[in-house]
Amino acid sequence: MTPRVGLIMGSDSDWPVMSDAADALAEFEVPFEVGVVSAHRTPARMLTYAQEAAGRGIEAVSYT
């Protein structure tokens, strides 16, 4: 199934916050992807993610 939501964290330490969102999406059977991309340390990588997300089927992004 193609992910429809991107759950993006600035670092692995954000997982305790983002895991609740992942649990809710899974409960409602919404396909999602999880990634770690720091907008502060790697802004070009974050920009690339944002530019390519829709092309991969991502309709919404949640960033911590």
mmJSON file of the N, C-alpha and C atoms, coordinates in Angstrom:
{"data_MODEL":{"atom_site":{
"group_PDB":["ATOM","ATOM","ATOM","ATOM","ATOM","ATOM","ATOM","ATOM","ATOM","ATOM","ATOM","ATOM","ATOM","ATOM","ATOM","ATOM","ATOM","ATOM","ATOM","ATOM","ATOM","ATOM","ATOM","ATOM","ATOM","ATOM","ATOM","ATOM","ATOM","ATOM","ATOM","ATOM","ATOM","ATOM","ATOM","ATOM","ATOM","ATOM","ATOM","ATOM","ATOM","ATOM","ATOM","ATOM","ATOM","ATOM","ATOM","ATOM","ATOM","ATOM","ATOM","ATOM","ATOM","ATOM","ATOM","ATOM","ATOM","ATOM","ATOM","ATOM","ATOM","ATOM","ATOM","ATOM","ATOM","ATOM","ATOM","ATOM","ATOM","ATOM","ATOM","ATOM","ATOM","ATOM","ATOM","ATOM","ATOM","ATOM","ATOM","ATOM","ATOM","ATOM","ATOM","ATOM","ATOM","ATOM","ATOM","ATOM","ATOM","ATOM","ATOM","ATOM","ATOM","ATOM","ATOM","ATOM","ATOM","ATOM","ATOM","ATOM","ATOM","ATOM","ATOM","ATOM","ATOM","ATOM","ATOM","ATOM","ATOM","ATOM","ATOM","ATOM","ATOM","ATOM","ATOM","ATOM","ATOM","ATOM","ATOM","ATOM","ATOM","ATOM","ATOM","ATOM","ATOM","ATOM","ATOM","ATOM","ATOM","ATOM","ATOM","ATOM","ATOM","ATOM","ATOM","ATOM","ATOM","ATOM","ATOM","ATOM","ATOM","ATOM","ATOM","ATOM","ATOM","ATOM","ATOM","ATOM","ATOM","ATOM","ATOM","ATOM","ATOM","ATOM","ATOM","ATOM","ATOM","ATOM","ATOM","ATOM","ATOM","ATOM","ATOM","ATOM","ATOM","ATOM","ATOM","ATOM","ATOM","ATOM","ATOM","ATOM","ATOM","ATOM","ATOM","ATOM","ATOM","ATOM","ATOM","ATOM","ATOM","ATOM","ATOM","ATOM","ATOM","ATOM","ATOM","ATOM","ATOM","ATOM","ATOM","ATOM"],
"id":[1,2,3,4,5,6,7,8,9,10,11,12,13,14,15,16,17,18,19,20,21,22,23,24,25,26,27,28,29,30,31,32,33,34,35,36,37,38,39,40,41,42,43,44,45,46,47,48,49,50,51,52,53,54,55,56,57,58,59,60,61,62,63,64,65,66,67,68,69,70,71,72,73,74,75,76,77,78,79,80,81,82,83,84,85,86,87,88,89,90,91,92,93,94,95,96,97,98,99,100,101,102,103,104,105,106,107,108,109,110,111,112,113,114,115,116,117,118,119,120,121,122,123,124,125,126,127,128,129,130,131,132,133,134,135,136,137,138,139,140,141,142,143,144,145,146,147,148,149,150,151,152,153,154,155,156,157,158,159,160,161,162,163,164,165,166,167,168,169,170,171,172,173,174,175,176,177,178,179,180,181,182,183,184,185,186,187,188,189,190,191,192],
"type_symbol":["N","C","C","N","C","C","N","C","C","N","C","C","N","C","C","N","C","C","N","C","C","N","C","C","N","C","C","N","C","C","N","C","C","N","C","C","N","C","C","N","C","C","N","C","C","N","C","C","N","C","C","N","C","C","N","C","C","N","C","C","N","C","C","N","C","C","N","C","C","N","C","C","N","C","C","N","C","C","N","C","C","N","C","C","N","C","C","N","C","C","N","C","C","N","C","C","N","C","C","N","C","C","N","C","C","N","C","C","N","C","C","N","C","C","N","C","C","N","C","C","N","C","C","N","C","C","N","C","C","N","C","C","N","C","C","N","C","C","N","C","C","N","C","C","N","C","C","N","C","C","N","C","C","N","C","C","N","C","C","N","C","C","N","C","C","N","C","C","N","C","C","N","C","C","N","C","C","N","C","C","N","C","C","N","C","C","N","C","C","N","C","C"],
"label_atom_id":["N","CA","C","N","CA","C","N","CA","C","N","CA","C","N","CA","C","N","CA","C","N","CA","C","N","CA","C","N","CA","C","N","CA","C","N","CA","C","N","CA","C","N","CA","C","N","CA","C","N","CA","C","N","CA","C","N","CA","C","N","CA","C","N","CA","C","N","CA","C","N","CA","C","N","CA","C","N","CA","C","N","CA","C","N","CA","C","N","CA","C","N","CA","C","N","CA","C","N","CA","C","N","CA","C","N","CA","C","N","CA","C","N","CA","C","N","CA","C","N","CA","C","N","CA","C","N","CA","C","N","CA","C","N","CA","C","N","CA","C","N","CA","C","N","CA","C","N","CA","C","N","CA","C","N","CA","C","N","CA","C","N","CA","C","N","CA","C","N","CA","C","N","CA","C","N","CA","C","N","CA","C","N","CA","C","N","CA","C","N","CA","C","N","CA","C","N","CA","C","N","CA","C","N","CA","C","N","CA","C","N","CA","C","N","CA","C","N","CA","C","N","CA","C"],
"label_alt_id":[null,null,null,null,null,null,null,null,null,null,null,null,null,null,null,null,null,null,null,null,null,null,null,null,null,null,null,null,null,null,null,null,null,null,null,null,null,null,null,null,null,null,null,null,null,null,null,null,null,null,null,null,null,null,null,null,null,null,null,null,null,null,null,null,null,null,null,null,null,null,null,null,null,null,null,null,null,null,null,null,null,null,null,null,null,null,null,null,null,null,null,null,null,null,null,null,null,null,null,null,null,null,null,null,null,null,null,null,null,null,null,null,null,null,null,null,null,null,null,null,null,null,null,null,null,null,null,null,null,null,null,null,null,null,null,null,null,null,null,null,null,null,null,null,null,null,null,null,null,null,null,null,null,null,null,null,null,null,null,null,null,null,null,null,null,null,null,null,null,null,null,null,null,null,null,null,null,null,null,null,null,null,null,null,null,null,null,null,null,null,null,null],
"label_comp_id":["MET","MET","MET","THR","THR","THR","PRO","PRO","PRO","ARG","ARG","ARG","VAL","VAL","VAL","GLY","GLY","GLY","LEU","LEU","LEU","ILE","ILE","ILE","MET","MET","MET","GLY","GLY","GLY","SER","SER","SER","ASP","ASP","ASP","SER","SER","SER","ASP","ASP","ASP","TRP","TRP","TRP","PRO","PRO","PRO","VAL","VAL","VAL","MET","MET","MET","SER","SER","SER","ASP","ASP","ASP","ALA","ALA","ALA","ALA","ALA","ALA","ASP","ASP","ASP","ALA","ALA","ALA","LEU","LEU","LEU","ALA","ALA","ALA","GLU","GLU","GLU","PHE","PHE","PHE","GLU","GLU","GLU","VAL","VAL","VAL","PRO","PRO","PRO","PHE","PHE","PHE","GLU","GLU","GLU","VAL","VAL","VAL","GLY","GLY","GLY","VAL","VAL","VAL","VAL","VAL","VAL","SER","SER","SER","ALA","ALA","ALA","HIS","HIS","HIS","ARG","ARG","ARG","THR","THR","THR","PRO","PRO","PRO","ALA","ALA","ALA","ARG","ARG","ARG","MET","MET","MET","LEU","LEU","LEU","THR","THR","THR","TYR","TYR","TYR","ALA","ALA","ALA","GLN","GLN","GLN","GLU","GLU","GLU","ALA","ALA","ALA","ALA","ALA","ALA","GLY","GLY","GLY","ARG","ARG","ARG","GLY","GLY","GLY","ILE","ILE","ILE","GLU","GLU","GLU","ALA","ALA","ALA","VAL","VAL","VAL","SER","SER","SER","TYR","TYR","TYR","THR","THR","THR"],
"label_asym_id":["A","A","A","A","A","A","A","A","A","A","A","A","A","A","A","A","A","A","A","A","A","A","A","A","A","A","A","A","A","A","A","A","A","A","A","A","A","A","A","A","A","A","A","A","A","A","A","A","A","A","A","A","A","A","A","A","A","A","A","A","A","A","A","A","A","A","A","A","A","A","A","A","A","A","A","A","A","A","A","A","A","A","A","A","A","A","A","A","A","A","A","A","A","A","A","A","A","A","A","A","A","A","A","A","A","A","A","A","A","A","A","A","A","A","A","A","A","A","A","A","A","A","A","A","A","A","A","A","A","A","A","A","A","A","A","A","A","A","A","A","A","A","A","A","A","A","A","A","A","A","A","A","A","A","A","A","A","A","A","A","A","A","A","A","A","A","A","A","A","A","A","A","A","A","A","A","A","A","A","A","A","A","A","A","A","A","A","A","A","A","A","A"],
"label_entity_id":["1","1","1","1","1","1","1","1","1","1","1","1","1","1","1","1","1","1","1","1","1","1","1","1","1","1","1","1","1","1","1","1","1","1","1","1","1","1","1","1","1","1","1","1","1","1","1","1","1","1","1","1","1","1","1","1","1","1","1","1","1","1","1","1","1","1","1","1","1","1","1","1","1","1","1","1","1","1","1","1","1","1","1","1","1","1","1","1","1","1","1","1","1","1","1","1","1","1","1","1","1","1","1","1","1","1","1","1","1","1","1","1","1","1","1","1","1","1","1","1","1","1","1","1","1","1","1","1","1","1","1","1","1","1","1","1","1","1","1","1","1","1","1","1","1","1","1","1","1","1","1","1","1","1","1","1","1","1","1","1","1","1","1","1","1","1","1","1","1","1","1","1","1","1","1","1","1","1","1","1","1","1","1","1","1","1","1","1","1","1","1","1"],
"label_seq_id":[1,1,1,2,2,2,3,3,3,4,4,4,5,5,5,6,6,6,7,7,7,8,8,8,9,9,9,10,10,10,11,11,11,12,12,12,13,13,13,14,14,14,15,15,15,16,16,16,17,17,17,18,18,18,19,19,19,20,20,20,21,21,21,22,22,22,23,23,23,24,24,24,25,25,25,26,26,26,27,27,27,28,28,28,29,29,29,30,30,30,31,31,31,32,32,32,33,33,33,34,34,34,35,35,35,36,36,36,37,37,37,38,38,38,39,39,39,40,40,40,41,41,41,42,42,42,43,43,43,44,44,44,45,45,45,46,46,46,47,47,47,48,48,48,49,49,49,50,50,50,51,51,51,52,52,52,53,53,53,54,54,54,55,55,55,56,56,56,57,57,57,58,58,58,59,59,59,60,60,60,61,61,61,62,62,62,63,63,63,64,64,64],
"pdbx_PDB_ins_code":[null,null,null,null,null,null,null,null,null,null,null,null,null,null,null,null,null,null,null,null,null,null,null,null,null,null,null,null,null,null,null,null,null,null,null,null,null,null,null,null,null,null,null,null,null,null,null,null,null,null,null,null,null,null,null,null,null,null,null,null,null,null,null,null,null,null,null,null,null,null,null,null,null,null,null,null,null,null,null,null,null,null,null,null,null,null,null,null,null,null,null,null,null,null,null,null,null,null,null,null,null,null,null,null,null,null,null,null,null,null,null,null,null,null,null,null,null,null,null,null,null,null,null,null,null,null,null,null,null,null,null,null,null,null,null,null,null,null,null,null,null,null,null,null,null,null,null,null,null,null,null,null,null,null,null,null,null,null,null,null,null,null,null,null,null,null,null,null,null,null,null,null,null,null,null,null,null,null,null,null,null,null,null,null,null,null,null,null,null,null,null,null],
"Cartn_x":[0.827,0.0,0.88,0.557,1.325,1.03,2.078,1.846,1.108,0.161,-0.579,-0.168,0.473,0.89,2.367,3.094,4.496,4.635,5.192,5.491,6.986,7.372,8.777,9.207,10.329,10.87,12.216,12.528,13.83,14.94,14.595,15.569,14.817,15.55,14.947,14.3,14.814,14.286,12.857,12.362,10.986,9.974,10.446,9.55,8.474,8.783,7.714,6.522,6.762,5.675,4.975,5.74,5.184,4.534,4.901,4.348,2.835,2.309,0.854,0.169,0.766,0.214,0.274,1.387,1.526,0.476,0.258,-0.755,-2.146,-2.482,-3.8,-3.974,-2.949,-3.032,-3.188,-2.441,-2.543,-3.935,-4.482,-5.817,-6.87,-6.729,-7.673,-7.221,-6.185,-5.663,-5.259,-4.68,-4.146,-2.672,-2.266,-0.861,0.029,1.162,2.059,3.506,4.385,5.818,6.396,7.48,8.147,9.575,10.035,11.406,11.989,13.308,14.027,14.768,14.363,14.987,15.034,16.212,16.344,16.294,15.271,15.162,16.262,16.827,17.875,19.267,19.541,20.872,21.005,19.909,19.953,18.771,18.76,17.62,17.412,18.475,18.323,17.605,17.92,17.259,15.77,15.441,14.033,13.293,13.929,13.323,13.058,14.023,13.849,12.685,12.616,11.501,10.173,10.071,8.827,8.47,9.464,9.213,8.786,9.262,8.991,7.817,7.332,6.305,5.032,4.501,3.251,3.394,4.542,4.789,4.794,5.032,5.011,3.647,2.685,1.345,1.074,2.046,1.862,0.891,-0.152,-1.161,-1.049,-0.375,-0.216,1.103,1.71,2.969,2.825,3.273,3.341,4.811,5.286,6.706,6.85,7.769,8.075,9.495],
"Cartn_y":[-1.176,0.0,1.251,2.21,3.447,4.332,4.799,5.692,6.96,7.408,8.646,9.758,9.375,10.349,10.14,11.228,11.169,11.656,10.824,11.209,11.461,12.705,13.079,13.683,13.188,13.662,14.313,15.293,15.936,15.049,14.115,13.154,11.954,10.854,9.641,9.89,10.848,11.108,11.652,12.026,12.502,11.368,10.119,8.991,8.853,9.076,8.963,9.886,11.026,11.943,11.449,11.06,10.679,9.296,8.453,7.098,7.109,8.086,8.181,8.442,9.279,9.536,8.271,7.553,6.305,5.285,5.189,4.262,4.62,5.905,6.344,6.053,6.337,6.057,4.562,3.756,2.304,1.81,2.366,1.965,2.218,3.323,3.657,3.159,2.331,1.706,2.725,3.83,4.842,4.522,4.228,3.913,5.149,4.93,6.044,5.593,6.572,6.318,7.139,6.655,7.329,7.622,8.834,9.189,10.173,10.236,11.207,12.136,13.4,14.414,15.707,16.174,17.409,18.616,19.441,20.661,21.655,21.524,22.45,21.991,20.684,20.169,19.809,19.388,18.991,19.614,20.937,21.596,21.168,20.886,20.461,19.114,18.225,16.916,17.078,17.983,18.227,18.817,19.736,20.338,19.281,18.401,17.322,16.422,16.069,15.244,15.929,17.202,17.943,18.027,18.258,18.391,17.073,15.955,14.652,13.913,14.385,13.657,13.426,14.448,14.305,13.304,13.295,12.361,10.908,10.688,9.334,8.987,9.917,9.657,10.234,10.942,11.54,12.716,12.705,13.765,14.693,14.243,15.06,14.692,15.684,15.467,16.037,15.257,15.735,15.755,16.892,17.059,17.475,16.796,17.209,17.686],
"Cartn_z":[0.0,0.0,0.0,-0.798,-0.882,0.324,1.008,2.153,1.729,2.56,2.302,3.251,4.366,5.371,5.669,5.788,6.19,7.622,8.473,9.852,9.917,10.016,9.95,11.281,11.774,13.046,12.811,13.635,13.557,14.076,14.973,15.492,16.051,16.265,16.822,18.176,18.906,20.249,20.22,19.043,18.91,18.779,18.682,18.471,19.557,20.845,21.844,21.556,20.971,20.606,19.343,18.349,17.053,17.076,18.026,18.058,18.269,18.989,19.156,17.816,16.995,15.66,14.811,14.897,14.145,14.59,15.892,16.411,15.896,15.891,15.416,13.927,13.143,11.707,11.453,12.177,12.02,12.416,13.485,13.938,12.864,12.127,11.071,9.698,9.697,8.476,7.417,7.874,6.965,6.749,5.528,5.279,5.483,6.13,6.431,6.357,6.253,6.309,7.448,8.015,9.123,8.7,8.983,8.644,9.633,9.634,10.457,9.512,9.511,8.666,9.472,9.764,10.53,9.598,9.782,8.975,9.329,10.522,10.964,10.524,10.659,10.313,8.845,8.217,6.802,6.048,5.921,5.277,3.824,3.11,1.712,1.64,2.56,2.59,2.91,3.831,4.172,2.986,2.282,1.099,0.033,-0.185,-1.157,-0.761,0.522,0.995,0.672,1.019,0.801,-0.684,-1.527,-2.959,-3.595,-3.075,-3.678,-3.044,-1.912,-1.163,-1.982,-2.598,-3.351,-4.49,-5.128,-6.217,-5.774,-4.489,-3.926,-3.338,-3.425,-2.912,-1.536,-0.968,0.351,0.232,1.052,1.04,2.24,3.293,4.505,5.17,5.811,6.524,7.927,8.902,10.279,10.667,11.149,11.481,12.938,13.639,15.018,15.08],
"occupancy":[1.0,1.0,1.0,1.0,1.0,1.0,1.0,1.0,1.0,1.0,1.0,1.0,1.0,1.0,1.0,1.0,1.0,1.0,1.0,1.0,1.0,1.0,1.0,1.0,1.0,1.0,1.0,1.0,1.0,1.0,1.0,1.0,1.0,1.0,1.0,1.0,1.0,1.0,1.0,1.0,1.0,1.0,1.0,1.0,1.0,1.0,1.0,1.0,1.0,1.0,1.0,1.0,1.0,1.0,1.0,1.0,1.0,1.0,1.0,1.0,1.0,1.0,1.0,1.0,1.0,1.0,1.0,1.0,1.0,1.0,1.0,1.0,1.0,1.0,1.0,1.0,1.0,1.0,1.0,1.0,1.0,1.0,1.0,1.0,1.0,1.0,1.0,1.0,1.0,1.0,1.0,1.0,1.0,1.0,1.0,1.0,1.0,1.0,1.0,1.0,1.0,1.0,1.0,1.0,1.0,1.0,1.0,1.0,1.0,1.0,1.0,1.0,1.0,1.0,1.0,1.0,1.0,1.0,1.0,1.0,1.0,1.0,1.0,1.0,1.0,1.0,1.0,1.0,1.0,1.0,1.0,1.0,1.0,1.0,1.0,1.0,1.0,1.0,1.0,1.0,1.0,1.0,1.0,1.0,1.0,1.0,1.0,1.0,1.0,1.0,1.0,1.0,1.0,1.0,1.0,1.0,1.0,1.0,1.0,1.0,1.0,1.0,1.0,1.0,1.0,1.0,1.0,1.0,1.0,1.0,1.0,1.0,1.0,1.0,1.0,1.0,1.0,1.0,1.0,1.0,1.0,1.0,1.0,1.0,1.0,1.0,1.0,1.0,1.0,1.0,1.0,1.0],
"B_iso_or_equiv":[0.0,0.0,0.0,0.0,0.0,0.0,0.0,0.0,0.0,0.0,0.0,0.0,0.0,0.0,0.0,0.0,0.0,0.0,0.0,0.0,0.0,0.0,0.0,0.0,0.0,0.0,0.0,0.0,0.0,0.0,0.0,0.0,0.0,0.0,0.0,0.0,0.0,0.0,0.0,0.0,0.0,0.0,0.0,0.0,0.0,0.0,0.0,0.0,0.0,0.0,0.0,0.0,0.0,0.0,0.0,0.0,0.0,0.0,0.0,0.0,0.0,0.0,0.0,0.0,0.0,0.0,0.0,0.0,0.0,0.0,0.0,0.0,0.0,0.0,0.0,0.0,0.0,0.0,0.0,0.0,0.0,0.0,0.0,0.0,0.0,0.0,0.0,0.0,0.0,0.0,0.0,0.0,0.0,0.0,0.0,0.0,0.0,0.0,0.0,0.0,0.0,0.0,0.0,0.0,0.0,0.0,0.0,0.0,0.0,0.0,0.0,0.0,0.0,0.0,0.0,0.0,0.0,0.0,0.0,0.0,0.0,0.0,0.0,0.0,0.0,0.0,0.0,0.0,0.0,0.0,0.0,0.0,0.0,0.0,0.0,0.0,0.0,0.0,0.0,0.0,0.0,0.0,0.0,0.0,0.0,0.0,0.0,0.0,0.0,0.0,0.0,0.0,0.0,0.0,0.0,0.0,0.0,0.0,0.0,0.0,0.0,0.0,0.0,0.0,0.0,0.0,0.0,0.0,0.0,0.0,0.0,0.0,0.0,0.0,0.0,0.0,0.0,0.0,0.0,0.0,0.0,0.0,0.0,0.0,0.0,0.0,0.0,0.0,0.0,0.0,0.0,0.0],
"pdbx_formal_charge":[null,null,null,null,null,null,null,null,null,null,null,null,null,null,null,null,null,null,null,null,null,null,null,null,null,null,null,null,null,null,null,null,null,null,null,null,null,null,null,null,null,null,null,null,null,null,null,null,null,null,null,null,null,null,null,null,null,null,null,null,null,null,null,null,null,null,null,null,null,null,null,null,null,null,null,null,null,null,null,null,null,null,null,null,null,null,null,null,null,null,null,null,null,null,null,null,null,null,null,null,null,null,null,null,null,null,null,null,null,null,null,null,null,null,null,null,null,null,null,null,null,null,null,null,null,null,null,null,null,null,null,null,null,null,null,null,null,null,null,null,null,null,null,null,null,null,null,null,null,null,null,null,null,null,null,null,null,null,null,null,null,null,null,null,null,null,null,null,null,null,null,null,null,null,null,null,null,null,null,null,null,null,null,null,null,null,null,null,null,null,null,null],
"auth_seq_id":[1,1,1,2,2,2,3,3,3,4,4,4,5,5,5,6,6,6,7,7,7,8,8,8,9,9,9,10,10,10,11,11,11,12,12,12,13,13,13,14,14,14,15,15,15,16,16,16,17,17,17,18,18,18,19,19,19,20,20,20,21,21,21,22,22,22,23,23,23,24,24,24,25,25,25,26,26,26,27,27,27,28,28,28,29,29,29,30,30,30,31,31,31,32,32,32,33,33,33,34,34,34,35,35,35,36,36,36,37,37,37,38,38,38,39,39,39,40,40,40,41,41,41,42,42,42,43,43,43,44,44,44,45,45,45,46,46,46,47,47,47,48,48,48,49,49,49,50,50,50,51,51,51,52,52,52,53,53,53,54,54,54,55,55,55,56,56,56,57,57,57,58,58,58,59,59,59,60,60,60,61,61,61,62,62,62,63,63,63,64,64,64],
"auth_comp_id":["MET","MET","MET","THR","THR","THR","PRO","PRO","PRO","ARG","ARG","ARG","VAL","VAL","VAL","GLY","GLY","GLY","LEU","LEU","LEU","ILE","ILE","ILE","MET","MET","MET","GLY","GLY","GLY","SER","SER","SER","ASP","ASP","ASP","SER","SER","SER","ASP","ASP","ASP","TRP","TRP","TRP","PRO","PRO","PRO","VAL","VAL","VAL","MET","MET","MET","SER","SER","SER","ASP","ASP","ASP","ALA","ALA","ALA","ALA","ALA","ALA","ASP","ASP","ASP","ALA","ALA","ALA","LEU","LEU","LEU","ALA","ALA","ALA","GLU","GLU","GLU","PHE","PHE","PHE","GLU","GLU","GLU","VAL","VAL","VAL","PRO","PRO","PRO","PHE","PHE","PHE","GLU","GLU","GLU","VAL","VAL","VAL","GLY","GLY","GLY","VAL","VAL","VAL","VAL","VAL","VAL","SER","SER","SER","ALA","ALA","ALA","HIS","HIS","HIS","ARG","ARG","ARG","THR","THR","THR","PRO","PRO","PRO","ALA","ALA","ALA","ARG","ARG","ARG","MET","MET","MET","LEU","LEU","LEU","THR","THR","THR","TYR","TYR","TYR","ALA","ALA","ALA","GLN","GLN","GLN","GLU","GLU","GLU","ALA","ALA","ALA","ALA","ALA","ALA","GLY","GLY","GLY","ARG","ARG","ARG","GLY","GLY","GLY","ILE","ILE","ILE","GLU","GLU","GLU","ALA","ALA","ALA","VAL","VAL","VAL","SER","SER","SER","TYR","TYR","TYR","THR","THR","THR"],
"auth_asym_id":["A","A","A","A","A","A","A","A","A","A","A","A","A","A","A","A","A","A","A","A","A","A","A","A","A","A","A","A","A","A","A","A","A","A","A","A","A","A","A","A","A","A","A","A","A","A","A","A","A","A","A","A","A","A","A","A","A","A","A","A","A","A","A","A","A","A","A","A","A","A","A","A","A","A","A","A","A","A","A","A","A","A","A","A","A","A","A","A","A","A","A","A","A","A","A","A","A","A","A","A","A","A","A","A","A","A","A","A","A","A","A","A","A","A","A","A","A","A","A","A","A","A","A","A","A","A","A","A","A","A","A","A","A","A","A","A","A","A","A","A","A","A","A","A","A","A","A","A","A","A","A","A","A","A","A","A","A","A","A","A","A","A","A","A","A","A","A","A","A","A","A","A","A","A","A","A","A","A","A","A","A","A","A","A","A","A","A","A","A","A","A","A"],
"auth_atom_id":["N","CA","C","N","CA","C","N","CA","C","N","CA","C","N","CA","C","N","CA","C","N","CA","C","N","CA","C","N","CA","C","N","CA","C","N","CA","C","N","CA","C","N","CA","C","N","CA","C","N","CA","C","N","CA","C","N","CA","C","N","CA","C","N","CA","C","N","CA","C","N","CA","C","N","CA","C","N","CA","C","N","CA","C","N","CA","C","N","CA","C","N","CA","C","N","CA","C","N","CA","C","N","CA","C","N","CA","C","N","CA","C","N","CA","C","N","CA","C","N","CA","C","N","CA","C","N","CA","C","N","CA","C","N","CA","C","N","CA","C","N","CA","C","N","CA","C","N","CA","C","N","CA","C","N","CA","C","N","CA","C","N","CA","C","N","CA","C","N","CA","C","N","CA","C","N","CA","C","N","CA","C","N","CA","C","N","CA","C","N","CA","C","N","CA","C","N","CA","C","N","CA","C","N","CA","C","N","CA","C","N","CA","C","N","CA","C","N","CA","C","N","CA","C"],
"pdbx_PDB_model_num":[1,1,1,1,1,1,1,1,1,1,1,1,1,1,1,1,1,1,1,1,1,1,1,1,1,1,1,1,1,1,1,1,1,1,1,1,1,1,1,1,1,1,1,1,1,1,1,1,1,1,1,1,1,1,1,1,1,1,1,1,1,1,1,1,1,1,1,1,1,1,1,1,1,1,1,1,1,1,1,1,1,1,1,1,1,1,1,1,1,1,1,1,1,1,1,1,1,1,1,1,1,1,1,1,1,1,1,1,1,1,1,1,1,1,1,1,1,1,1,1,1,1,1,1,1,1,1,1,1,1,1,1,1,1,1,1,1,1,1,1,1,1,1,1,1,1,1,1,1,1,1,1,1,1,1,1,1,1,1,1,1,1,1,1,1,1,1,1,1,1,1,1,1,1,1,1,1,1,1,1,1,1,1,1,1,1,1,1,1,1,1,1]
}}}
